[in-house]
Amino acid sequence: MQKQLDEKGSLPPGLAKRDLPDDLQSSLPRRANSRFVIVDDDVVLIDTLTNKALDILKNVLKK
């Protein structure tokens, strides 16, 4: 994922991502045309219009 983000600034098509649980989603700031998703152990803020990653919180879900 990181290589694709570095080169193109967007997530690879078909990447396994899932939505944040509602309790986490509601505690994060809202931003128009974006959403947070989980990719591996990272939380990624995605622009829903372009599918580009706006921000990445690395290894926040690692136990």
C-alpha positions in Angstrom: 0.0 0.0 0.0 2.7 2.5 0.9 4.5 2.2 -2.4 1.2 2.9 -4.3 0.5 5.9 -2.0 4.0 7.3 -2.5 3.8 7.0 -6.3 0.2 7.8 -7.1 -1.2 9.2 -3.9 -4.2 6.9 -4.0 -5.1 3.5 -2.6 -4.7 0.4 -4.9 -8.0 -0.8 -6.4 -9.4 -3.8 -4.6 -7.4 -3.1 -1.4 -9.1 -4.7 1.6 -10.3 -1.8 3.6 -13.0 -1.5 6.2 -14.9 1.2 7.9 -14.0 2.4 11.4 -16.4 1.3 14.1 -19.1 3.9 14.8 -17.8 4.8 18.2 -14.4 5.7 16.8 -15.9 7.4 13.7 -18.0 9.7 15.9 -15.0 10.7 18.0 -12.9 11.9 15.0 -13.4 15.3 13.3 -15.7 15.3 10.3 -14.5 16.6 6.9 -16.6 17.1 3.8 -16.1 14.5 1.1 -13.9 12.2 3.2 -14.1 9.2 5.4 -11.8 7.2 7.6 -11.1 3.5 6.7 -9.0 0.8 8.2 -6.2 -0.7 6.1 -4.1 -3.3 7.8 -3.1 -1.7 11.1 -3.4 1.9 9.7 -6.3 4.4 9.8 -6.5 6.2 6.5 -8.4 9.4 5.7 -9.7 9.1 2.1 -11.1 11.8 -0.2 -14.3 10.1 -1.4 -14.3 12.1 -4.7 -10.8 11.1 -5.8 -10.0 8.1 -3.6 -6.8 9.7 -2.7 -5.3 9.3 0.8 -5.3 12.6 2.7 -3.7 11.3 5.9 -2.5 8.1 7.4 -2.2 7.2 11.0 0.3 4.3 10.9 0.1 1.3 13.2 -2.6 2.7 15.5 -4.5 -0.6 15.6 -1.4 -2.8 16.3 -1.7 -4.8 19.5 
